[in-house]
Amino acid sequence: MCEKHNKLMEVYCRSDRKCICYLCIIDEHKSHNTVSSASERAEEQKQLIVSQKKVQQRFQEREKELNGLLQALEDFKTSTQPAMETCDKIFEEMICSVKKKRHLAKQLIGAQKASAAARAEELQLQLEEEISKMKGRDAELEQLSHTEDHIHFIQSFQSLSTFCESPDLPPVSVFYPQRSTFKPLTDCVSKLRDDMERLLKDTWPGILNTVSNIDVVPPAPKTREDFLRYCRPLTLDENDVSQYLTISEEHRRVTSNYCPVDTRLNYNNGYGRHEYSRPPPQQKMGQVWCREGLSERCYWEVSWSGATWSVAVFYKDGSRTKDLEFGTDNKSWSFLCSPNGSTFRHNNGSKAVSGPRSSSVGVYLDYKLGTLSFYNVSDPMTLLHKEHIKFTEPLYPGFELKNTGSQYDLTRYYAELMKLW
């Protein structure tokens, strides 16, 4: 019932979007667009059916994605156990092999020890036996030296002196082992250990990368809300900026500070000498890089004003300089945005990109899956270009400003990382 007129609200005012009674039409809703409640219900019923179909379709899509994700997760869990068992078996075999070699090395050292001990013991017995004989002869010689019988002395001395001049053993040189005796052996074992550690160090990143790339891939994002789940803070590095660019205090906006001096040239048209301005040649005005390296799923948005900006990702190695344009080598991927259109560049090749023109673009990186996508920011998102790449190093976002030769003063142009976090 209408609270003002106490009448049934059988009329719908489309102007105010509310239900009213027929007396309200005469009063405060005069000249408004009104229809009967039944007519409005019928119209909205059609819209409800359309909305319901969309919801059902979306629900079915999401349910299908969920079932696919659950199945993929179950398959992933099932496949991990055999992989773990196989890896465990391989590592056990490697450990067993190392243990066998350790046991063999200990056996070799022990055998060398036993052999040396046996030789030393044999020589020890011979030396002790000869020393005992020497002591006996020394005692006999001592006793003979005190005899008074000349004939007995002469006869006994001749036999004793013959024995003293014919020793049984040659002189023995004794080697005293030090801690360094087995150093060549321990050096060989140490080299083996270093070689194994070096092999593990060189091989492990490949193993780690292989395992890291095995993933249950979630459904690809479609709406802007889906993409925003992967946004992360990015900041421009003021230490890696061209002289023609200025970074804001928030380290998100880069502005051109290039304002060239006009070059005046004389021109004679037959009636006198005149001057005109020659535009600067087409050139790259500068680059700026982000501090953060990316090696996961990540989404960021960039807006710009005027001029020609390049939105790029690249490998930040020591050989890269700002004189090298994005997209001209095999270590950078560039999306060139200009008032005349867009172009994708990589390894000095270019592809024209069709699609709606916009002053902003969304960049979605799936590092593990190996995809780099550029979107027109809308809802749903409009894909402009997508590349499939096997990334090998962290990727750094960057901007590049180009002077196309048609602007004299570029100081009002900027590019900005949108704050999504």
Buried (B, 14 or more C-beta within 10 A) or exposed (E): EBEEBEBEBEBBBEEBEEBBBBBBBEEEBEEBEBBEBEEBEEEEEEEEEEEEEEEEEEEEEEEEEEEBBEEBEEEEEEEEEEEEEEEEEEEEEEEEEEEEEEEEBEEEEEEEEEEEEEEEEEEEEEEEEEEEEEEEBEEBBEEEEEEEEEEEBEEBBEEEEEBEEEEEEEEEEEEEEEEEEEEEEEEEEEEEEEEEEEEEEEEEEEEEEEEEEEEBEBEEBEEBEBBBEBBEEBEBBBEBBBEBBBBBEEBBBBBBBBEEEEEEEEEEEEEEEEEEEEBBEEEBBBBBBBBBEBEEBBBBBBBBEBBBBBBBBBBBEEEBEBEBBBBBBEBBBBBBBBEEEBBBBBEEEBEEBEBEEBEBBBBBBBBBBEBBBBBBBEEEBEBBBEBEBEBEEBBBBBBBBBBBEEBBEBEEBBBBBBEBE
